[in-house]
Amino acid sequence: MLKFTCCSSVRQFSDPAQAQVLRGIQRGFERECLRVDRSGQLARTPHPAALGSKLTHPWITTDYAEALLEFITPPSTDSAYPLAFLADIHHFCAQQLAGEYLWAGSMPCKIGADADIAIADYGRSNAARFKMVYREGLGLRYGRAMQTIAGAHYNWSLPDAFWPQLRDCCGGSGTLQDFVNQRYFGLIRNFMRYGWLVPYLFGASPAVCQSFMQGHPSDLIELTTGTLHGPYATSLRMSDLGYQNHAQDKLGIGFNSLADYSSALEAAIRTPDPYYAELGVREGIHWKQLSDSILQLEAEFYAPMRPKRVSDLRPAKALATLGVQYVEMRLFDLNPFIDIGVAPEQSLFADVLMLMCLFRDSPPISAREQGENDENKHRVVTRGRQPGLQLLLHNHEQPLRALAHELFDDMAPFADMLDAAYGGANYQQALAALRQRIDQPELTPSAQVIEAVKEHGSYFNFAFEMSKRHTQHLQAAALPDATMAAFQAAVQASAQAQQQLDAQPQALFEDFVAAYYA
């Protein structure tokens, strides 16, 4: 039974012939990870030249810090391709590292003072400087330690051929793109309601090295010497310890419509914040941040899921002008037990959850419900494995386990739908295996990390051991000649593109910044 769907006609997609359109779903991963030296400290070396230019390489770049690698897989309709390509990136990169390791966990290694965390250097062009100043601003606003946290994002979109079929059975006014926008925003709203299930099932950051706290107080308690944890936490990465911007809360950026969302983002990048203004934008020729607004860029807005559009336009303008192209789900921790940080069942589960969120009725989210959604996420990431934990549903306390089982029941028809599309049972089997984690929280990655930390004596010891083991395994397995040649060609092409960009005449940087906001 398809429960609470937008209309009864969507049952047609359960038919094997109709379900074939879902084979056009595109997926891709982005995975961040730190480089560390042989002692497990944050690497102080520049981005390895053997990896190419982090400004222009299509698959291998950096996020905030010079040592924070980011791997990006091209979108693909082959459900197995993103993880396979991600594995190839890991093999290639590990084999280019000299005396360094890829850090296995979401929460960072031992880190020193903020000033010791080098911001990524992208080159001499205005585009490169723009990225660097933005990161300077992030460090100024939130501290650099916050920017060493790593995770995995899942990019997901439905095929063009799907949307006319859905509109034919569900109806809708406006253009086809208007309909697409409405349905993607409905998906996002439902994900805000049910996304707490992701950190429960896959959260893997219940503990952190004490050095990360930088001397600040917290509610965490000591697990072992040098390690703090939440006894029932699932994902400290997604808690208040992670990247948060409470100044943006007053803007009320929500997902009830594309127009509301894009206009709120526009306001956020143009509304000065008194504290950021006090910090200042420039000191002489040195830029401390791009602006004193609540957000420097739209990307600074942090949400569990974001609508996206590939374009040369600014993100908010691109969405307002061209509409939603795909969604980016941002809740996956890195699994430190896996060499590439992501398990195959994660994408299978995400496919089912997002398909359910898309098809399910999705009324606007009120301010009261948004508070409820935020509270549920907070409870799950800080104490999701707590026996008897209750979540909020329509202002009433309900047991997490009962709500989780109900969601798995509701997702089952959509797993069937995807299995019909692909002619197998992978989705049903993945859901059946993951469902066991509801009543057996000891099976969750977060519980397994706690046990492993105890066994190794500290979070650092555990994560460093995993980092060495994974990197050495990745280095030992040779890539096929054709794959290695493709990566080497991408390195050379990115280096040439960087050189050409750096050699071009540059306008005044302040004019470049002004043009962005124009």
Secondary structure, 3 states (H helix, E strand, C coil): CCCCECCHHHHHHHCHHHHHHHHHCEEEEEEEEEEECCCCEECCCCCCHHHCCCCCCCCEEECCECCEEEEECCCECCCCHHHHHHHHHHHHHHHHCCCCEECCCCCCCECCCHHHCCECCCCCCHHHHHHHHHHHHHHHHHCCHHHHCCCEEEEEECCCCHHHHHHHHHCCCCCHHHHHHHHHHHHHHHHHHHCCHHHHHHCCECEEEHHHHCCCCCCCEEEECCEEECCCCCEHHHCCCCCCCHHHHHHCCCCCCHHHHHHHHHHHCCCECHHHHHHCCEECCEECCCCCECCCCHHHCCCCEEEECCCCCCHHHHHHHHCCCEEEEEEECCCCCCCCCCCHHHHHHHHHHHHHHHHECCCCCCHHHHHHHHHHHHHHHHHCCCCCCEEEECCEEEEHHHHHHHHHHHHHHHHHHHHHHHCCCHHHHHHHHHHHHHHCHHHCHHHHHHHHHHHHCCHHHHHHHHHHHHHHHHHHCCCCHHHHHHHHHHHHHHHHHHHHHHHCCCCCHHHHHHHHHC
